[in-house]
Amino acid sequence: MSAPANSTDNAAIAKAALCKRRVNYTTGMALRKIQKMADGSLEIEGTATSEAIDSHGDIMAHEGNVIAFEGWAGNIREMHQLKAVGRKLEIVPLTDARRIDVRSFISAGAPDTVRLLEDGVLRAYSIGG
């Protein structure tokens, strides 16, 4: 008798079912709007994910992305590090375009991240997985 599947196993199975392997990849989900607020914080907008082929050759299906983003706590981190620098403000699933746009708040308490965004060093959302 096998052990019951845990949530990690279920997540891996779901990811595998929603992920398709490809050879070539595309990029280009740059932030479309960066607005500085009076207190030094930023509001940023852009596409967080789509069905474009990523640098690992994967395509995440839109349906799976919608489910994942509905369950996302909304923490914004810099370069997948443990450093929280902001939070989501709005998630906009665009089913016809097969992408998810996000509007986020970046705290004035993260001045290094604010500067990197303003300088164009940080240019896009990135999802981990």
Accessible surface in RSA format (square Angstrom, percent):
REM  Atomic radii and reference values for relative SASA: ProtOr
REM  Chains: A
REM  Algorithm: Lee & Richards
REM  Probe-radius: 1.40
REM  Slices: 20
REM RES _ NUM      All-atoms   Total-Side   Main-Chain    Non-polar    All polar
REM                ABS   REL    ABS   REL    ABS   REL    ABS   REL    ABS   REL
RES MET A   1   244.62 126.7 152.65 101.0  91.96 219.0 131.93 112.2 112.68 149.3
RES SER A   2   100.78  85.2  75.14 100.3  25.64  59.1  51.74 110.2  49.04  68.7
RES ALA A   3    88.00  80.9  60.46  93.3  27.54  62.7  66.43  93.6  21.57  57.1
RES PRO A   4   125.83  91.7 101.03  92.1  24.80  90.1 112.75  93.1  13.07  81.3
RES ALA A   5    61.45  56.5  32.15  49.6  29.30  66.6  35.21  49.6  26.24  69.5
RES ASN A   6    83.74  57.7  76.18  73.6   7.56  18.2  38.83  93.5  44.91  43.4
RES SER A   7    91.21  77.1  79.90 106.6  11.32  26.1  50.30 107.1  40.91  57.3
RES THR A   8    99.82  71.0  94.58  95.9   5.24  12.5  66.95  89.9  32.87  49.7
RES ASP A   9    64.31  45.0  61.67  61.4   2.64   6.3  12.34  29.0  51.97  51.8
RES ASN A  10    80.42  55.5  75.28  72.7   5.15  12.4  25.85  62.2  54.58  52.8
RES ALA A  11    63.47  58.4  51.18  79.0  12.29  28.0  59.30  83.5   4.18  11.1
RES ALA A  12    60.55  55.7  48.29  74.5  12.27  27.9  55.90  78.7   4.66  12.3
RES ILE A  13   112.36  63.9 108.22  80.6   4.13  10.0 111.41  80.2   0.95   2.6
RES ALA A  14    50.20  46.2  43.75  67.5   6.45  14.7  50.12  70.6   0.07   0.2
RES LYS A  15    83.42  40.7  79.68  48.9   3.74   8.9  58.28  52.5  25.15  26.8
RES ALA A  16    72.72  66.9  50.70  78.2  22.02  50.1  58.69  82.6  14.03  37.2
RES ALA A  17    82.42  75.8  42.85  66.1  39.57  90.0  54.62  76.9  27.80  73.6
RES LEU A  18    52.83  29.4  51.17  36.6   1.66   4.2  52.83  37.1   0.00   0.0
RES CYS A  19    30.95  23.4  14.80  16.5  16.15  38.0   4.64  11.8  26.31  28.4
RES LYS A  20   105.29  51.4 100.13  61.4   5.16  12.3  57.59  51.8  47.70  50.8
RES ARG A  21   169.28  71.1 147.65  75.3  21.63  51.5  69.70  95.3  99.58  60.4
RES ARG A  22   114.86  48.2  98.02  50.0  16.84  40.1  26.46  36.2  88.41  53.6
RES VAL A  23   142.99  94.1 113.59 102.8  29.41  70.9 118.11 102.6  24.89  67.5
RES ASN A  24   111.73  77.0 106.92 103.3   4.80  11.6  30.23  72.7  81.50  78.8
RES TYR A  25   118.84  55.5  96.99  55.2  21.85  56.9  51.12  38.4  67.72  83.5
RES THR A  26    78.43  55.8  70.31  71.3   8.12  19.4  71.34  95.8   7.09  10.7
RES THR A  27   110.92  78.9  78.39  79.5  32.53  77.5  51.14  68.7  59.79  90.4
RES GLY A  28    68.73  84.8   0.00   N/A  68.73  84.8  33.73  92.6  35.00  78.4
RES MET A  29    60.72  31.4  53.31  35.3   7.41  17.6  56.61  48.1   4.11   5.4
RES ALA A  30    55.79  51.3  49.14  75.8   6.65  15.1  49.97  70.4   5.82  15.4
RES LEU A  31    26.14  14.6   5.02   3.6  21.12  53.1   5.02   3.5  21.12  56.8
RES ARG A  32   137.10  57.6  99.10  50.5  38.00  90.5  73.12  99.9  63.98  38.8
RES LYS A  33    98.56  48.1  92.68  56.9   5.87  14.0  56.80  51.1  41.75  44.5
RES ILE A  34    71.02  40.4  39.23  29.2  31.79  76.6  39.23  28.2  31.79  86.3
RES GLN A  35    78.82  44.1  75.54  55.2   3.28   7.8  21.69  46.2  57.13  43.3
RES LYS A  36   113.59  55.4  87.36  53.6  26.23  62.5  57.11  51.4  56.48  60.2
RES MET A  37    66.91  34.7  60.18  39.8   6.73  16.0  63.01  53.6   3.90   5.2
RES ALA A  38   122.54 112.7  69.43 107.1  53.11 120.8  83.71 117.9  38.83 102.9
RES ASP A  39   101.23  70.9  71.85  71.5  29.39  69.5  50.48 118.8  50.75  50.6
RES GLY A  40    20.50  25.3   0.00   N/A  20.50  25.3  17.64  48.4   2.87   6.4
RES SER A  41     1.94   1.6   1.94   2.6   0.00   0.0   0.00   0.0   1.94   2.7
RES LEU A  42     0.61   0.3   0.61   0.4   0.00   0.0   0.61   0.4   0.00   0.0
RES GLU A  43    42.19  24.2  41.42  31.3   0.76   1.8   3.79   7.3  38.39  31.3
RES ILE A  44     6.29   3.6   6.29   4.7   0.00   0.0   6.29   4.5   0.00   0.0
RES GLU A  45    54.67  31.4  54.67  41.4   0.00   0.0   9.14  17.7  45.53  37.2
RES GLY A  46     0.19   0.2   0.00   N/A   0.19   0.2   0.00   0.0   0.19   0.4
RES THR A  47     8.83   6.3   8.81   8.9   0.03   0.1   5.03   6.8   3.80   5.7
RES ALA A  48     4.95   4.5   3.11   4.8   1.84   4.2   3.11   4.4   1.84   4.9
RES THR A  49     5.37   3.8   5.22   5.3   0.15   0.4   0.44   0.6   4.94   7.5
RES SER A  50    20.78  17.6  16.27  21.7   4.51  10.4  11.83  25.2   8.95  12.5
RES GLU A  51    50.02  28.7  38.61  29.2  11.41  27.2  15.30  29.6  34.72  28.3
RES ALA A  52    40.05  36.8  20.80  32.1  19.25  43.8  31.83  44.8   8.22  21.8
RES ILE A  53    34.28  19.5  33.27  24.8   1.01   2.4  33.27  24.0   1.01   2.7
RES ASP A  54    54.36  38.1  49.84  49.6   4.52  10.7  33.42  78.7  20.94  20.9
RES SER A  55    75.96  64.2  51.16  68.3  24.80  57.1  29.25  62.3  46.71  65.4
RES HIS A  56   138.04  75.4 121.51  84.5  16.53  42.3  87.45  90.1  50.59  58.9
RES GLY A  57     6.48   8.0   0.00   N/A   6.48   8.0   5.60  15.4   0.88   2.0
RES ASP A  58    23.36  16.4  22.34  22.2   1.02   2.4   0.88   2.1  22.49  22.4
RES ILE A  59    18.10  10.3  18.00  13.4   0.10   0.2  18.06  13.0   0.05   0.1
RES MET A  60    39.29  20.3  37.70  25.0   1.59   3.8  34.32  29.2   4.97   6.6
RES ALA A  61    11.50  10.6  10.84  16.7   0.66   1.5  11.30  15.9   0.20   0.5
RES HIS A  62     4.05   2.2   4.05   2.8   0.00   0.0   3.96   4.1   0.09   0.1
RES GLU A  63    93.34  53.6  89.38  67.6   3.96   9.4  62.32 120.5  31.01  25.3
RES GLY A  64     6.16   7.6   0.00   N/A   6.16   7.6   1.88   5.2   4.28   9.6
RES ASN A  65     5.23   3.6   4.82   4.7   0.40   1.0   0.26   0.6   4.96   4.8
RES VAL A  66    31.02  20.4  30.27  27.4   0.75   1.8  30.71  26.7   0.32   0.9
RES ILE A  67   121.88  69.4 117.05  87.2   4.83  11.6 117.08  84.3   4.80  13.0
RES ALA A  68    64.05  58.9  45.96  70.9  18.09  41.2  57.15  80.5   6.90  18.3
RES PHE A  69    17.80   8.9  17.12  10.6   0.68   1.8  17.64  10.7   0.16   0.5
RES GLU A  70   134.95  77.5  99.90  75.6  35.05  83.5  48.85  94.5  86.09  70.3
RES GLY A  71    68.96  85.0   0.00   N/A  68.96  85.0  38.16 104.7  30.80  69.0
RES TRP A  72    71.41  28.7  59.23  28.7  12.18  28.6  53.30  28.4  18.11  29.4
RES ALA A  73    89.62  82.4  51.16  78.9  38.46  87.5  62.88  88.6  26.74  70.8
RES GLY A  74     1.04   1.3   0.00   N/A   1.04   1.3   1.04   2.8   0.00   0.0
RES ASN A  75    71.98  49.6  64.00  61.8   7.98  19.2   4.98  12.0  67.00  64.8
RES ILE A  76    19.49  11.1  17.96  13.4   1.52   3.7  19.49  14.0   0.00   0.0
RES ARG A  77    99.31  41.7  76.90  39.2  22.41  53.4  25.55  34.9  73.76  44.7
RES GLU A  78    29.80  17.1  26.05  19.7   3.75   8.9   5.84  11.3  23.96  19.6
RES MET A  79   124.51  64.5 109.43  72.4  15.08  35.9  94.30  80.2  30.21  40.0
RES HIS A  80   103.23  56.4  70.39  48.9  32.84  84.0  55.30  57.0  47.94  55.8
RES GLN A  81   111.21  62.2 108.29  79.1   2.92   7.0  32.14  68.4  79.07  60.0
RES LEU A  82   167.67  93.4 150.66 107.8  17.00  42.7 151.04 106.1  16.63  44.7
RES LYS A  83    91.41  44.6  79.80  49.0  11.61  27.6  70.37  63.3  21.04  22.4
RES ALA A  84    65.10  59.9  37.67  58.1  27.43  62.4  37.80  53.2  27.30  72.3
RES VAL A  85     3.98   2.6   1.24   1.1   2.75   6.6   3.98   3.5   0.00   0.0
RES GLY A  86    14.27  17.6   0.00   N/A  14.27  17.6   6.91  19.0   7.36  16.5
RES ARG A  87   124.12  52.1 124.12  63.3   0.00   0.0  52.19  71.3  71.94  43.6
RES LYS A  88    63.19  30.8  55.05  33.8   8.13  19.4  34.38  30.9  28.81  30.7
RES LEU A  89    57.16  31.8  24.14  17.3  33.02  83.0  27.32  19.2  29.84  80.3
RES GLU A  90    79.68  45.7  73.26  55.4   6.42  15.3  24.17  46.7  55.52  45.3
RES ILE A  91    43.91  25.0  21.53  16.0  22.38  53.9  21.53  15.5  22.38  60.7
RES VAL A  92    53.06  34.9  51.94  47.0   1.12   2.7  53.06  46.1   0.00   0.0
RES PRO A  93    62.18  45.3  45.16  41.2  17.02  61.9  45.16  37.3  17.02 105.8
RES LEU A  94    55.54  30.9  52.10  37.3   3.44   8.6  55.54  39.0   0.00   0.0
RES THR A  95    81.29  57.8  75.81  76.9   5.48  13.1  53.59  72.0  27.70  41.9
RES ASP A  96   151.04 105.8 117.85 117.3  33.19  78.5  44.41 104.5 106.63 106.3
RES ALA A  97    54.54  50.1  25.31  39.1  29.23  66.5  36.17  50.9  18.37  48.7
RES ARG A  98    77.73  32.6  77.44  39.5   0.29   0.7  39.80  54.4  37.92  23.0
RES ARG A  99    74.85  31.4  74.68  38.1   0.16   0.4  11.08  15.1  63.77  38.6
RES ILE A 100     0.07   0.0   0.07   0.1   0.00   0.0   0.07   0.1   0.00   0.0
RES ASP A 101    17.01  11.9  16.99  16.9   0.01   0.0   9.26  21.8   7.75   7.7
RES VAL A 102     3.28   2.2   0.61   0.6   2.67   6.4   2.39   2.1   0.89   2.4
RES ARG A 103    71.49  30.0  70.81  36.1   0.68   1.6  16.78  22.9  54.71  33.2
RES SER A 104     0.00   0.0   0.00   0.0   0.00   0.0   0.00   0.0   0.00   0.0
RES PHE A 105    50.35  25.2  50.35  31.2   0.00   0.0  50.35  30.5   0.00   0.0
RES ILE A 106     1.63   0.9   1.63   1.2   0.00   0.0   1.63   1.2   0.00   0.0
RES SER A 107    36.01  30.4  36.01  48.1   0.00   0.0  16.16  34.4  19.85  27.8
RES ALA A 108    41.65  38.3  25.72  39.7  15.93  36.2  27.36  38.5  14.29  37.9
RES GLY A 109    68.92  85.0   0.00   N/A  68.92  85.0  37.11 101.8  31.81  71.2
RES ALA A 110     7.14   6.6   4.16   6.4   2.97   6.8   7.14  10.1   0.00   0.0
RES PRO A 111    87.21  63.6  81.01  73.8   6.20  22.6  83.45  68.9   3.76  23.4
RES ASP A 112    93.73  65.7  90.43  90.0   3.30   7.8  18.81  44.3  74.92  74.7
RES THR A 113     2.84   2.0   2.84   2.9   0.00   0.0   2.84   3.8   0.00   0.0
RES VAL A 114     8.22   5.4   8.22   7.4   0.00   0.0   8.22   7.1   0.00   0.0
RES ARG A 115   149.17  62.6 148.83  75.9   0.33   0.8  43.51  59.5 105.66  64.0
RES LEU A 116    52.28  29.1  52.28  37.4   0.00   0.0  52.28  36.7   0.00   0.0
RES LEU A 117     9.31   5.2   7.63   5.5   1.68   4.2   7.63   5.4   1.68   4.5
RES GLU A 118    78.56  45.1  43.76  33.1  34.80  82.9  27.02  52.3  51.54  42.1
RES ASP A 119    82.71  57.9  48.27  48.0  34.44  81.4  19.82  46.6  62.89  62.7
RES GLY A 120    33.41  41.2   0.00   N/A  33.41  41.2  25.40  69.7   8.01  17.9
RES VAL A 121    95.91  63.1  71.91  65.1  24.00  57.8  78.07  67.8  17.84  48.4
RES LEU A 122    28.18  15.7  25.34  18.1   2.84   7.1  27.59  19.4   0.59   1.6
RES ARG A 123   166.75  70.0 157.26  80.2   9.49  22.6  41.82  57.2 124.93  75.7
RES ALA A 124    53.90  49.6  29.17  45.0  24.73  56.3  29.30  41.3  24.60  65.2
RES TYR A 125    29.91  14.0  18.13  10.3  11.78  30.7  21.85  16.4   8.06   9.9
RES SER A 126    80.93  68.4  49.06  65.5  31.87  73.4  35.61  75.8  45.32  63.5
RES ILE A 127    80.36  45.7  56.59  42.2  23.77  57.3  61.07  44.0  19.29  52.4
RES GLY A 128    56.19  69.3   0.00   N/A  56.19  69.3  24.31  66.7  31.89  71.4
RES GLY A 129    97.87 120.7   0.00   N/A  97.87 120.7  45.78 125.6  52.08 116.6
END  Absolute sums over single chains surface
CHAIN  1 A     8435.1       6533.7       1901.4       4846.8       3588.3
END  Absolute sums over all chains
TOTAL          8435.1       6533.7       1901.4       4846.8       3588.3
